[in-house]
Amino acid sequence: MTSLRGPLPGAPAAGTPPRESADGPSLDGSRRRRLRAAVVWLPALAALAIGGWGITVPSLWRDESVSAVVARSPLSYMRQLMGEIDAVHALYYLLLRPFAAFGGSEFLLRLPSLIAFVATAYGIAVLGRRLVGPMAGLYGGLLYALLPMASRYAQEVRSYAIVSFVAVLATWLLLNALDSPSRWRYVAYAASVAVLGWFHLYALLLVGVHAVAVWTARPRRILPWVLAVAGAGIILLPLVAVASGQRDTQLFWLHPPGFEDLTAFLEEIAGNAAAAVVLLALAACGVWWSRRTPIVALWAFAPILASFLISQVYPVYDPRYVLFVVPAIALLAGIGVHAVTTSLRGHIAVPIIAFALVGALTFSAHVAIRQPASRPDDLRSLSAVLGAEQRPGDGVLYVPQRYRLFVSVYGEPFQKLTDLTNAPGTYEPRTAAQLTAAAAGLDRVWLVAPPVTPRNIGDPRFVELRRTFNLVSSRSFGYTRLALYVRKGR
């Protein structure tokens, strides 16, 4: 490969006169400008419509609750949390603070992810236009807007949609720096890599893709690229130093993935197995068509493979953590639609059939992820039940204590309860004896916890609660359980 931009298979030789192509007859300057604008803005508008559809319908779930509660908290509390467990999300929590400050509604909290989703669709169209042609960019951006997984995280109070946008931006800035080198272009690229890492460290797997692309396309420019990445690394060092000590508390739940996890990931991207087959078929066409510019194919698949292999020894894989490859898969599929269309002499039926098929196959998945209880936890319903059934003087116990952050995004009912979880003025959980003393005057205690497991049963506070209180009711709201305990003899 000698260029990141072409020429591509089927392109006319230099010096040949313009001819009719898949994009239509030779266009005059005004029409060409309108086309160039349309191919990047239509995907953005489609993403805005699809991402905004039902954005406030699903309940916030525990991960979103953490984001919202931390963003609403004083900076001193945020610093305390960052130092103990959640440093990897520090930049996102800071970004979210203005949205949380203006009421913190579900729409406002999810708005940054929606904006990132729209910007990613726009960026895919720009990249596709640059690497292949305007119609490839248009198709890629539209397909991205149609993918249920991308749409799902456009409605999530977490950083993953933003990570996808920064991955697109960093790739675009890299192309700029390689095609027209300058100090400031490399500085901009270095800044984007640093921001990518600050939003999610595992997204730095993209840097390996960039390394291969630079080495194969512009080997003489490998040194300035290395210097740019080194500069980004220096900016990321504080985060790496803190986060490396928090992995056991942050990612203890990860496990080595199997091949079935990769299959499930592909189905999650497209919503179901049938849509995944269509998407991969189109992407395969795109891989062949863009074989002289393989940066997109590398971006689409290499980070998944790397994450899978690393996770066999040191688990780092989760579908959300490799979400940043989805823009590349959508772009490959868009290139595939363009390739088939071009091969059939620009027949308009090809993209119409492709988008109708993808839209029909993904529609049920889009509907499903917009149901009120579609998230892992239905915290809105939990809060409503608690608000309706609590009594003055009731207490609440969170086991483990992180469940206070997990559920209190809908905070009003919890604020009316006596919190028995922590000793006053500390972040440490009460001992069993302290719990007994604190609950001495209470007849009813609400327990907020995950489903019953041996680990929970052995918690000293849970053991003490069961010793002096009887279980009256227990309901699950996804992965979060709300149970009422009443003092024995009452």
C-alpha positions in Angstrom: 0.0 0.0 0.0 1.4 3.4 -1.0 -1.5 5.7 -0.1 -4.2 5.9 2.4 -6.5 7.5 -0.1 -6.3 5.5 -3.3 -6.4 5.0 -6.2 -9.2 2.5 -5.7 -10.3 -0.5 -7.7 -12.3 0.6 -10.7 -11.0 4.2 -10.6 -10.2 5.8 -14.0 -6.6 6.2 -14.9 -5.0 9.6 -14.6 -5.6 11.8 -17.6 -8.8 10.1 -18.8 -11.8 12.3 -19.3 -14.6 12.4 -16.8 -17.2 9.6 -17.3 -20.5 8.6 -15.8 -19.9 6.9 -12.5 -22.0 5.4 -9.6 -22.5 9.0 -8.4 -24.1 10.0 -11.7 -22.9 12.1 -14.7 -20.1 14.7 -14.3 -21.4 17.4 -12.1 -21.0 21.1 -12.3 -19.3 22.9 -9.4 -22.5 24.0 -7.6 -24.2 20.6 -7.8 -21.0 18.9 -6.6 -20.8 21.2 -3.6 -24.4 20.4 -2.7 -23.7 16.7 -3.1 -20.6 16.9 -0.9 -22.7 18.7 1.8 -25.6 16.3 1.5 -23.5 13.1 1.8 -22.2 14.1 5.2 -25.2 15.8 6.7 -27.9 13.2 5.8 -26.3 10.6 8.0 -26.0 13.1 10.8 -29.7 14.0 10.5 -30.7 10.3 10.3 -28.6 9.6 13.5 -30.3 12.5 15.2 -33.7 11.2 14.4 -33.0 7.6 15.3 -30.9 8.4 18.4 -33.5 10.8 19.7 -36.4 8.3 19.2 -37.5 7.3 22.7 -34.4 8.5 24.4 -36.2 9.1 27.7 -38.3 5.9 27.7 -35.8 3.4 29.1 -35.1 3.7 32.8 -31.6 4.8 33.8 -29.7 1.7 35.0 -26.9 1.3 37.6 -24.0 2.4 35.4 -26.0 5.5 34.4 -26.9 6.1 38.0 -23.2 6.2 38.9 -22.5 8.7 36.2 -25.4 11.0 37.1 -24.8 10.9 40.9 -21.1 11.6 40.6 -21.7 14.4 38.1 -24.2 16.0 40.5 -21.9 15.6 43.5 -19.4 18.2 44.9 -16.0 18.1 43.4 -14.5 17.0 46.7 -16.6 13.8 46.6 -15.7 13.2 42.9 -12.0 13.5 43.8 -12.5 11.0 46.6 -14.2 8.5 44.2 -11.6 9.0 41.5 -8.9 8.2 44.0 -10.6 5.0 45.1 -12.3 3.3 42.1 -13.4 5.4 39.1 -10.4 7.4 37.8 -10.9 6.0 34.2 -14.2 7.9 33.9 -13.0 11.2 35.4 -13.0 13.2 32.1 -16.5 12.0 31.3 -17.9 12.9 34.7 -16.4 16.4 34.3 -18.0 16.7 30.8 -21.3 15.6 32.2 -21.4 18.1 35.1 -23.0 21.0 33.2 -25.8 18.7 31.9 -26.4 17.4 35.4 -26.4 20.9 36.8 -29.4 22.0 34.7 -31.8 19.6 36.4 -30.2 16.4 35.4 -33.2 15.1 33.5 -32.9 11.8 31.6 -32.8 13.7 28.3 -30.1 16.1 29.4 -28.0 13.4 31.0 -28.1 11.3 27.8 -27.7 14.3 25.5 -23.8 14.2 25.3 -24.0 10.6 24.0 -26.7 11.6 21.4 -24.5 14.5 20.2 -21.5 12.1 19.9 -23.7 9.6 18.0 -24.7 12.3 15.5 -21.1 13.5 15.2 -19.8 10.0 14.6 -22.3 9.4 11.7 -21.1 12.7 10.2 -17.4 11.7 10.7 -18.0 8.3 9.0 -19.4 10.1 6.0 -16.5 12.4 5.9 -14.0 9.6 6.1 -15.8 7.5 3.5 -15.9 10.5 1.1 -12.2 11.0 1.6 -11.0 7.4 1.3 -13.4 6.1 -1.4 -16.0 8.6 -2.6 -19.1 10.6 -1.5 -21.6 7.8 -1.9 -19.5 5.3 0.1 -19.4 7.9 2.9 -23.1 8.5 2.7 -23.9 4.8 2.8 -21.5 4.2 5.7 -22.9 7.0 7.8 -26.5 5.9 7.2 -25.7 2.3 8.1 -24.1 3.4 11.3 -27.2 5.3 12.3 -29.2 2.1 11.6 -27.2 -0.2 13.8 -29.0 -1.0 17.1 -25.8 -1.2 19.2 -24.7 2.3 18.2 -28.2 3.6 18.8 -28.4 1.9 22.2 -25.2 3.7 23.4 -26.5 7.0 22.0 -29.0 6.7 24.8 -26.6 5.9 27.6 -25.2 8.1 30.3 -21.7 6.6 29.8 -18.8 7.6 27.7 -18.9 4.8 25.0 -20.6 6.8 22.2 -18.1 9.7 22.8 -15.2 7.2 22.6 -16.5 6.1 19.1 -16.6 9.7 18.0 -13.1 10.4 19.2 -11.9 7.3 17.4 -13.3 8.6 14.2 -11.8 12.1 14.8 -8.3 10.7 15.6 -8.3 8.6 12.4 -9.3 11.7 10.4 -6.6 13.8 12.0 -4.1 11.1 11.3 -5.0 11.1 7.6 -4.6 14.9 7.6 -1.2 14.7 9.2 0.0 12.0 6.7 -1.3 13.7 3.6 -0.2 17.2 4.5 2.3 17.0 7.3 2.8 19.9 9.7 3.7 20.3 13.3 0.2 21.4 14.3 -1.5 18.6 12.5 0.6 16.1 14.5 -0.1 18.1 17.7 -3.9 17.8 17.0 -3.6 14.1 16.4 -1.6 13.6 19.6 -4.3 15.6 21.5 -7.0 13.4 20.1 -5.2 10.2 21.1 -4.8 11.6 24.6 -8.5 12.4 24.8 -9.3 9.0 23.5 -7.3 7.4 26.3 -8.8 9.7 29.0 -12.3 8.7 27.9 -11.4 5.0 27.8 -7.9 3.4 28.1 -8.8 0.2 26.2 -9.7 2.3 23.2 -6.0 2.9 22.7 -6.0 -0.4 20.9 -6.8 1.9 17.9 -3.3 3.2 18.1 -1.9 -0.1 17.0 -4.1 0.1 13.9 -2.7 3.6 13.2 0.8 2.3 13.6 0.3 -0.4 10.9 -1.3 2.2 8.6 1.5 4.7 9.0 4.2 2.0 8.5 2.7 0.6 5.4 1.4 3.8 3.8 4.0 6.5 4.8 7.0 4.8 6.4 9.1 8.0 6.1 6.6 9.6 8.5 6.8 7.1 11.2 9.1 9.2 13.4 6.7 12.2 13.7 3.9 9.8 14.4 5.9 8.1 17.1 6.6 11.5 18.7 3.0 12.4 18.6 2.0 9.2 20.3 4.7 9.6 22.9 3.4 13.1 23.7 -0.1 11.6 24.1 1.4 8.9 26.3 2.9 11.5 28.6 -0.5 13.2 29.0 -2.0 9.8 29.9 0.6 8.7 32.4 -1.2 10.1 35.5 -4.4 8.2 34.5 -2.5 5.0 33.8 -0.7 5.2 37.2 -4.0 5.6 39.1 -6.1 3.3 37.1 -3.7 0.4 37.2 -4.2 0.3 41.0 -8.0 0.3 40.7 -8.4 -2.6 38.2 -9.4 -5.1 40.9 -12.2 -2.9 42.1 -13.2 -1.6 38.7 -13.1 -4.7 36.5 -13.1 -7.7 38.8 -16.2 -9.0 37.0 -14.4 -9.5 33.6 -13.6 -13.0 32.5 -11.7 -14.5 29.5 -14.1 -14.5 26.5 -14.9 -17.5 24.3 -15.7 -17.6 20.6 -19.4 -17.4 21.5 -18.7 -14.0 22.9 -17.4 -12.8 19.6 -20.5 -14.2 17.8 -22.7 -12.5 20.4 -20.9 -9.2 19.8 -21.6 -9.3 16.1 -25.3 -10.0 16.8 -25.4 -7.2 19.3 -24.0 -4.8 16.7 -26.8 -5.6 14.2 -29.5 -6.6 16.6 -29.9 -10.2 15.5 -28.2 -13.0 13.6 -29.9 -12.3 10.2 -29.0 -8.6 10.3 -25.4 -9.5 11.3 -25.1 -11.8 8.3 -26.2 -9.0 5.9 -23.9 -6.5 7.6 -20.9 -8.8 7.4 -21.5 -9.7 3.8 -21.6 -6.0 2.9 -18.5 -5.4 5.0 -16.7 -8.2 3.2 -17.4 -6.5 -0.1 -16.1 -3.3 1.4 -12.9 -5.0 2.6 -12.2 -6.2 -1.0 -13.1 -2.9 -2.6 -10.9 -0.9 -0.3 -8.0 -3.4 -0.2 -5.5 -0.7 -1.3 -6.6 1.4 1.7 -6.9 -1.2 4.5 -6.9 1.2 7.4 -10.7 0.8 7.8 -10.6 -3.0 7.7 -7.8 -3.0 10.3 -9.8 -0.6 12.5 -12.9 -2.8 12.2 -11.4 -6.1 13.2 -7.9 -5.8 14.7 -8.9 -4.3 18.1 -11.5 -7.0 18.6 -8.9 -9.7 17.9 -6.3 -8.0 20.1 -8.8 -7.6 23.0 -9.9 -11.2 22.6 -6.3 -12.5 22.7 -5.2 -10.3 25.6 -8.2 -11.3 27.6 -7.2 -15.0 27.6 -4.4 -13.9 30.0 -5.6 -10.5 31.3 -9.3 -10.0 30.8 -10.1 -6.6 29.2 -12.8 -7.6 26.8 -16.4 -6.4 27.0 -18.6 -5.5 24.0 -18.9 -1.9 25.3 -15.1 -1.6 25.4 -14.7 -2.3 21.7 -17.7 -0.2 20.6 -15.3 2.1 18.8 -14.8 -0.5 16.0 -18.5 -0.2 15.0 -18.0 3.0 13.0 -15.4 1.2 10.9 -17.6 -1.8 10.4 -20.4 0.5 9.2 -18.0 2.3 6.9 -16.9 -1.0 5.4 -20.5 -2.0 4.8 -21.1 1.3 3.2 -18.2 0.8 0.9 -19.6 -2.6 0.2 -23.0 -1.1 -0.9 -21.1 1.4 -3.1 -19.0 -1.4 -4.6 -22.0 -3.5 -5.5 -23.8 -0.5 -6.9 -20.7 0.5 -9.0 -20.4 -3.1 -10.3 -24.0 -3.0 -11.5 -23.4 0.3 -13.3 -24.8 2.5 -10.6 -28.2 0.8 -10.4 -30.3 2.8 -7.8 -32.1 -0.4 -6.7 -29.0 -1.7 -5.0 -28.8 0.8 -2.1 -32.6 0.9 -1.8 -32.7 -2.8 -1.3 -29.7 -2.8 1.0 -31.1 -0.2 3.3 -34.7 -1.6 3.2 -33.3 -5.0 4.2 -31.1 -3.6 7.0 -33.9 -1.4 8.3 -36.4 -4.2 8.3 -34.1 -6.7 10.0 -33.0 -4.2 12.7 -36.4 -2.6 13.5 -37.4 -5.1 16.1 -34.1 -4.6 17.9 -34.6 -0.8 17.9 -38.0 -1.2 19.4 -36.7 -3.6 22.1 -34.0 -1.3 23.3 -36.5 1.5 23.8 -38.8 -0.3 26.2 -39.0 1.1 29.7 -37.4 -2.0 31.3 -34.9 -2.7 28.5 -31.8 -1.9 30.5 -30.1 -4.2 33.0 -31.9 -2.4 35.9 -35.2 -0.7 36.0 -34.3 1.9 38.6 -37.3 4.2 37.8 -39.7 1.4 38.8 -37.7 0.6 41.9 -37.8 4.2 43.0 -41.5 4.4 42.4 -42.2 1.3 44.5 -40.0 2.5 47.3 -41.7 5.9 47.3 -45.1 4.3 47.4 -44.4 1.8 50.2 -41.9 3.5 52.5 -43.0 4.9 55.9 -41.5 7.7 58.0 -38.6 6.4 60.1 -37.7 3.6 57.7 -34.0 2.8 57.2 -32.0 1.6 54.2 -29.0 -0.6 53.9 -26.9 -1.0 50.7 -25.0 -4.3 50.4 -22.4 -3.9 49.0 -22.1 -0.1 49.7 -21.5 0.8 46.0 -25.2 0.1 45.5 -25.9 3.5 46.9 -24.4 5.0 43.8 -26.0 2.3 41.7 -29.6 3.2 42.5 -29.8 6.8 43.8 -30.2 8.5 40.4 -33.9 8.7 41.2 -33.0 10.0 44.6 -36.1 11.5 46.3 -37.4 8.3 48.0 -33.9 7.4 49.2 -33.4 10.8 50.8 -36.3 10.2 53.2 -34.7 7.0 54.6 -32.1 6.7 57.4 -29.0 5.4 55.8 -27.4 2.6 57.8 -24.6 1.7 55.4 -21.7 3.9 56.4 -20.4 5.1 59.8 -21.0 8.8 60.1 -18.3 10.9 58.5 -16.6 8.0 56.8 -16.7 6.1 53.5 -16.2 2.8 55.3 -19.2 0.4 55.8 -20.5 0.0 59.4 -19.5 -3.1 61.3 -22.2 -5.5 62.4 -22.1 -4.0 65.9 -22.4 -0.5 64.5 -25.3 -1.5 62.3 -27.1 -3.0 65.3 -26.6 0.2 67.3 -27.7 2.4 64.4 -30.9 0.4 63.7 -31.9 0.1 67.3 -34.8 2.5 67.0 -36.0 1.3 63.6 -38.7 -1.2 62.9 -38.3 -1.4 59.1 -35.2 -1.6 56.9 -35.1 -1.6 53.1 -32.2 -3.6 51.6 -30.9 -2.6 48.2 -28.6 -5.3 46.8 -27.9 -7.6 43.9 -29.6 -11.0 43.6 -28.8 -13.2 46.6 -25.4 -14.9 46.2 -23.1 -16.7 48.7 -20.9 -13.5 48.8 -23.8 -11.4 49.8 -25.1 -13.9 52.4 -21.8 -13.8 54.1 -21.6 -10.1 54.4 -21.5 -9.3 58.2 -24.1 -6.5 57.9 -26.5 -8.8 55.9 -26.0 -11.5 58.5 -26.8 -9.0 61.3 -29.8 -7.7 59.5 -31.3 -11.2 59.2 -30.6 -11.9 62.8 -32.8 -9.2 64.1 -35.2 -8.6 61.2 -37.6 -10.8 59.2 -37.8 -10.6 55.4 -41.3 -9.4 54.4 -41.0 -8.8 50.7 -38.4 -9.0 48.0 -38.7 -7.8 44.4 -36.1 -7.7 41.6 -35.8 -4.8 39.1 -33.4 -6.3 36.7 -30.2 -7.0 38.5 -31.1 -4.9 41.5 -33.2 -6.3 44.4 -35.3 -4.3 46.8 -36.3 -6.1 50.0 -38.2 -5.0 53.1 -37.2 -6.3 56.5 -39.3 -5.8 59.6 -38.0 -6.2 63.2 -38.8 -9.6 64.7 -41.8 -9.5 67.0 -43.3 -6.4 65.3 
